[in-house]
């Protein structure tokens, strides 16, 4: 018989690692995209959108699902401070994902339109919109690292 608790722990840890890694990779790709020609930027941003769709979104759904199941199975009450902090982090990460996704779609649209028009550079509005993504991505990375810390340092 499979150990469901162990499987849930592994899925939970895997989801947090995937979410954190996707956040870092997205930031690196965004840095490259803003220095690229419109066609290259659009291609890079398409990759970011795919990372969000296939890695980050499922991880963000799996984290609270497995975390809740683990907490209930282990008998933790919602009065545990670390558990409340984890719930707040999960919600904040989901909200950051939604906000960031809107910005990333806009950046992709700008780059794709510029590429279609044959522009050599990204439109003047691109850096302004990109600056909106920076605090969202930075906050998401900080929250991801905090979530990892909770995985390791939670009270017994």
C-alpha positions, 0 to 999 in steps of 0.5 A: 500500500502506498504511503499517501502522506509521503506522496503528499509531502513529495508533491508539496515539496516538488510544487514549491521547488517548481514554483520557485524555479519558474519564478527565477527562470521567468525573471531571467527570461524577462531580463533577456527579452527587454534587451532583445529585438521584438521578434526575439522578445516575443519568442522569449515571452511566449516561453514565459507564458508557457512556463506559467501555464504548464509549470507555475499554475499547476504548482500554485494549485498543488501547493495549497491542496497538498499543504492543506491535506498534510496539515489536516492529516498531521492534526495541525490546527489552523491556530499554528502561526506557521500554518496561517503564514503558509496559507497567506503566502499561498494566497498572495502567490496566487494573486501575484501570479494573476497580476504578473500574468496580466502584465506578461500577456501585455508585454508579449502583445507589445513585442509580437505587434512590434515584430509583426510591424517590422520594428527594430526595437520594442515600443517605448511603452515596453519599459514602462510596463516592464517596470510594473512586473518587477515588483510583482516578480520580486515579491513572488520570489521573496514569497517563494523563498519564504514558503521554502523556509516554512517547509524546512523550519516549521515547528514540529 
